[in-house]
């Protein structure tokens, strides 16, 4: 799979590393577009899951990271700082 080829710990091929960088950058652009449409929380969860899966992180690490980050972001920005985060076009 692409994840096996792109394991940067063991692969020193510059083309593969450049390809990985391009894919991650495209993921960032997709994240911004999805945030505009679906809102911050949904876009962030999708981006985290997609990026961590692409980097071949174990599934339980992905679940733990998503749950902790979502709770932390909600607690800090929504409850504590009361900062309005983008809700997206779907929820307006």
N, C-alpha and C positions, 0 to 999 in steps of 0.2 A: 504494500500500500504506500501511498504518498508519505504517510507518517514514518514508515520504516526508512524510506530514502532520505527524509528530511531530518533525521535525528542528528542535530548539529553537534552533539557531544562526540560523535564518532565519524561524522562525514565532514571532510574538509574541502569539498568541492564548492568552488565559488558560485557556480551556476545554480546549484541547489539552494545555497543560502540566499542568493538573490531572488530566486523564485519564491522561497518562503517569505521573504520580506515583502514582495509584491502582493502575495496572497493575504498577508496580515494587513497591509495597507488597504487593500480592497475591502477587507472585513471592517476596517475603521470607517470607510466611506459608507458601506452598507449600514453600519451602526448609526451614523448620523441621519441617513435617509429614513431608517426605521424609527428613530427617535421622533422625527417630524410627524410620522404617520401614526405610530402606536404609543408614543409616550416614553418617558425616561425609564420607568421600571421594566416594562416589557422589553424594550430595546436593550437595556443593560443585561438582563437575564439571558436573552438570546445571544448577545455578543460574548458574554462570559462562557456560556455553554459551548458555543461554536469555536471560540479560540482555544479553550482548554481541551476540547475534544480533538481539534486539529493538532495540538501539541502533544497528544497522546497521554494526557493526564488520566490516572485511574478514575473510574466513574464515581466512586464514593468520595474522592477528593473534589470532584466537580460539584456534586450535590452539597457537600459541606461548605465549599466556597460560595456557592450561589446563595444558600440559606443565610450564612453569616454576613455576607456583603449586603444582601437585600435588607436584612434586619438592621444592620449598622447604618446604612444610608438612610433608611426610613427614620430611624431613631434620631440621628444627628440632624439631618436636613429638614425633615417634615415636623417632627415633634419638638426638638430642642431649638433649632434656629428659625423654624417657621418660614423656610424658603420655599416659594412655589416652584416646583419642578415641572418641566414640560409634560403636558398630558396627551399631546398628539391630536391629530385630526379625528381619529376614531371615537374619542371620548368627549369631544366638545359639544 
